[in-house]
Amino acid sequence: IVPIGLAAGLPVGVVTGMWAGALGGVYTLPANGTQIAAANFDLTGTTKLGGKLFDHSFFVPMLVLSVVTIIVGAAIGLLLF
């Protein structure tokens, strides 16, 4: 992904700043061991993985984390580099 961003002409600071937000995509799909363990350990039943691809308890927090991290990282990259 980084070479594609650099080849597209994005500044190095922006690509570096957005890199951390892109890593949040690991938790978007409910196939991560951490998510499966959290759903199994939850005794209250509030943590669910759902029957659909994007129907799980981790989707909204990870979406917010990714968007905020990309915006803040890109802003810091533009300011510092």
Phi, psi and omega in degrees: 000319182299314178299327178293317178297318179292321178293332178283354177095011177289142178296152183300319180298322180291316179298317179296318180294325182278346184300315182296322178292327179291332179290342177294345178295345178299326183267003181290316178272140183280053181238010182273143180299326179296319180291318180296318179295319180297320179292325180284327181279343184287113181276341181279339180085011181276339179266114182233148176266340175078171181262346180254170185294318183249031182246071179214165187292341185266353188293307183295313178300322181286328176294316177297315179301314181296314182295313181295318180295319179295316181294311181294318179296319178294321178295316177296319178298321178290324182285324186266335185248000000 
